[in-house]
Amino acid sequence: MIRVVIPANLRVLAHISGEVELQVEGEVTQGAILDALEARYPMLRGTLRDQVTKKRRPFIRFFACEEDWSHEAPDALLPEAVATGAEPFLIVGAIAGG
């Protein structure tokens, strides 16, 4: 099981409390996790990435094992700790300003 933490405002939208556990078939990548998340919670489609291009939305960041994976290719393999569920995959709403 893959553990995913999403921003509070999106948890409210999807009626989720706490972190989400997802089953991902095949290789564990950002794209595979987001596909599984959007399949289970269709109301999240378009909130994290563009529905057509599948590009990450501005101000959405992805973290795995305390590293920013936001600019990595969507099909890049995530660390083993995320794939085994030892560490969560974090989706964070970035905040701009000062």
N, C-alpha and C positions, 0 to 999 in steps of 0.2 A: 504494500500500500504506500502510495505517495502522500505525504502530508503537505497541505497547501494553506498558507495564511493569506487572506485577502483583506483589503482596507475595510474599515468599519462601515463606510457608506455603501459599499457594494455588498457587504454581508446583510445589511438591512434590505437592500433591493432584492436579494436572492433568498431572504428569510433563512439565513444561516446564523447559527450561534457557535462561535469558536472556530477552530480550524477544520478544514475539509480533508477527508481521506478519499483518495481516488485510486482506482485500478487503471494502470496504464499498460496497454499491451505493446510488446516490442521494446524498442529503445526508448529510454527516458530522456526526452528533450523538452525544451521550452514549448515548442509547438505541440508535442504530444500531450503535455500537461494542459495547455490551454484548450486543445481540442476536447479532451476529456471533461474539463471544467465547464466549457460551453455546452457540451452535450448533456451534462447532468443539470446544469442551470442555464437554460436557454435565454433567460432574461439578462444574462451577462454578455451576450453576443454584442459586439460593437463597443463595449465599455473599456476593454483592455487592449484591443487591437482592431484595426479596420476590418470590416467584414469581407471586403473584396480583396485587398492587397495582403491582408494578414500582418501588416506592419504594426508595431507597438504604438499605442497612442502616446502623444506628448504627456509628460508628467506622470507616466506610469513606469515604474522601475521593477526589475526582477533581480532577486538575490538568492544565491545558493552558497551555503557554507561561508557566510559572511563576506562573500565577494559579489560585486555588481556584475550581473550577466546581461544587463539591458542592451548592450551593443553587440553581444555575441550572436552568431547565426542561430535562427530558430531551430535548426536541425543539429546543433552541436550537442554532444552528449553531456549531460549534467553529471556532477560528481557522484560517486558510488554511495556516499552517505545520504544523498537525496533519493537516489534510486531505491535504496533499501528502507527508507522511511526513518532512518536515524536522525536526519536533519530535515526541517521543513523547507519547502520552496516558498519564498516570500514574494508577494506582490505588494508593492508599496506605492501609494500615491505621493509623488514628490511635491514639495511645497517651494514655491519661488517667492522671492521678495526679501526684505531685510528688516 
